[in-house]
Amino acid sequence: MTWEIWIIAGLALFISEAFIPLDFFLLFIGLACCITGVAQALGLDSAALQWLLAALLSLLFVFGIRPRVRGHFLKNQPAVPGGIEQDEVIPFEDIAPGAEGRGEARGTSWTVRNNTANVLSASSRCKVARRDGLTLIVE
């Protein structure tokens, strides 16, 4: 491929990341394409080496740099998406201490774990302390 095609492909991937947010995958693959285009413009003529360089740079960026950049942008977000902690959950059934049951929070059915010393009564309002995957923890 010519160096112009590598650069155009890289720019197309940059723009695609803006419309299809994939947590910086397309951005870093596009960066690898642009660097490969610059290397080809500077004299890397072997197509096999160009593809190898693009693949290695993509792997380096996606697995080496992307997690750090993604972590930097996500560090200010709440631990629980949507801030469901401190919201109320209403158990559908009595839930014994240490047990799990079903309940409703924000109009959705959730698994609820009772980490208190008391039984959670059906239809009572309880505060969510935190979320563990798809389970709401009441403490």
C-alpha positions as CSV (number, residue, x, y, z in Angstrom):
1,M,0.0,0.0,0.0
2,T,1.1,3.5,-0.5
3,W,1.8,5.8,2.4
4,E,-1.2,7.9,1.6
5,I,-3.6,4.9,2.0
6,W,-2.1,4.2,5.4
7,I,-2.6,7.8,6.5
8,I,-6.1,7.9,5.1
9,A,-7.0,4.6,6.8
10,G,-5.6,5.9,10.1
11,L,-7.6,9.1,9.9
12,A,-10.7,7.2,9.0
13,L,-10.3,5.1,12.1
14,F,-9.7,8.3,14.2
15,I,-13.0,9.7,12.9
16,S,-14.8,6.4,13.4
17,E,-13.8,6.4,17.1
18,A,-15.7,9.6,17.5
19,F,-18.9,8.1,16.1
20,I,-18.5,4.6,17.3
21,P,-17.0,4.9,20.8
22,L,-15.1,1.6,21.4
23,D,-13.0,2.8,24.4
24,F,-10.1,3.9,22.1
25,F,-9.6,0.7,20.1
26,L,-10.1,2.4,16.7
27,L,-8.0,5.4,17.9
28,F,-5.0,3.4,18.6
29,I,-5.3,1.1,15.6
30,G,-5.6,4.3,13.5
31,L,-2.4,5.7,15.2
32,A,-0.6,2.5,14.2
33,C,-1.8,3.0,10.6
34,C,-0.6,6.6,10.5
35,I,2.9,5.6,11.9
36,T,3.1,2.8,9.4
37,G,2.3,5.4,6.7
38,V,5.1,7.7,7.9
39,A,7.5,4.7,8.0
40,Q,6.5,3.8,4.4
41,A,7.0,7.4,3.3
42,L,10.5,7.3,4.9
43,G,11.5,4.2,3.0
44,L,9.9,1.1,4.4
45,D,8.9,-0.5,1.0
46,S,8.2,-4.1,2.0
47,A,4.5,-4.7,2.1
48,A,5.0,-7.6,4.6
49,L,7.1,-5.4,6.9
50,Q,4.4,-2.6,6.7
51,W,1.7,-5.1,7.7
52,L,3.9,-6.5,10.5
53,L,4.7,-3.0,11.8
54,A,1.0,-2.0,11.7
55,A,0.0,-5.2,13.6
56,L,2.8,-4.9,16.2
57,L,2.1,-1.3,16.8
58,S,-1.7,-2.0,17.1
59,L,-1.0,-4.7,19.7
60,L,1.4,-2.5,21.6
61,F,-1.0,0.5,21.7
62,V,-4.2,-1.5,22.4
63,F,-2.7,-3.7,25.1
64,G,0.1,-1.4,26.4
65,I,-1.1,2.2,26.2
66,R,-4.9,2.0,25.9
67,P,-5.6,0.7,29.4
68,R,-3.7,3.6,30.9
69,V,-5.4,6.2,28.7
70,R,-8.8,4.6,29.4
71,G,-8.1,4.6,33.1
72,H,-7.1,8.2,33.0
73,F,-10.4,9.2,31.4
74,L,-12.5,6.9,33.7
75,K,-10.9,7.7,37.0
76,N,-13.4,10.5,37.8
77,Q,-16.5,8.5,37.1
78,P,-18.5,7.1,40.1
79,A,-17.7,3.6,41.2
80,V,-21.3,2.6,40.5
81,P,-22.6,3.7,37.1
82,G,-25.5,6.0,37.5
83,G,-24.8,6.3,41.2
84,I,-27.3,3.7,42.3
85,E,-25.6,3.6,45.7
86,Q,-27.7,5.3,48.4
87,D,-30.8,4.7,46.2
88,E,-33.7,2.7,47.6
89,V,-34.4,-0.9,46.8
90,I,-37.7,-2.6,47.6
91,P,-37.4,-6.4,48.3
92,F,-40.1,-8.5,46.7
93,E,-39.8,-11.0,49.5
94,D,-38.4,-11.3,53.0
95,I,-34.6,-11.6,52.8
96,A,-32.8,-13.2,55.7
97,P,-29.4,-11.8,57.0
98,G,-26.6,-12.9,54.6
99,A,-29.1,-14.2,52.0
100,E,-30.0,-13.0,48.6
101,G,-33.4,-12.3,47.1
102,R,-35.0,-10.2,44.4
103,G,-36.0,-6.5,44.7
104,E,-36.8,-3.5,42.6
105,A,-34.7,-0.4,42.2
106,R,-35.2,2.3,39.5
107,G,-37.9,0.3,38.0
108,T,-35.7,-2.7,37.4
109,S,-35.6,-6.1,39.1
110,W,-32.2,-6.8,40.8
111,T,-30.7,-9.5,43.0
112,V,-30.4,-8.0,46.5
113,R,-27.9,-9.3,49.1
114,N,-28.8,-8.6,52.7
115,N,-25.5,-7.8,54.6
116,T,-27.4,-6.5,57.7
117,A,-28.2,-8.4,60.9
118,N,-31.9,-7.9,60.4
119,V,-34.4,-9.5,58.0
120,L,-35.3,-7.2,55.1
121,S,-39.1,-7.2,54.9
122,A,-41.0,-7.5,51.6
123,S,-42.0,-4.1,50.4
124,S,-39.8,-2.2,52.9
125,R,-37.5,0.5,51.6
126,C,-33.8,-0.2,52.0
127,K,-30.7,1.8,51.1
128,V,-28.2,0.4,48.6
129,A,-24.7,0.5,50.0
130,R,-22.9,-0.7,46.9
131,R,-23.3,-2.8,43.8
132,D,-21.4,-6.0,43.0
133,G,-22.0,-6.8,39.4
134,L,-25.7,-7.2,39.0
135,T,-26.3,-7.6,42.8
136,L,-27.2,-4.7,45.0
137,I,-25.7,-4.9,48.5
138,V,-27.8,-3.6,51.4
139,E,-25.8,-2.9,54.6
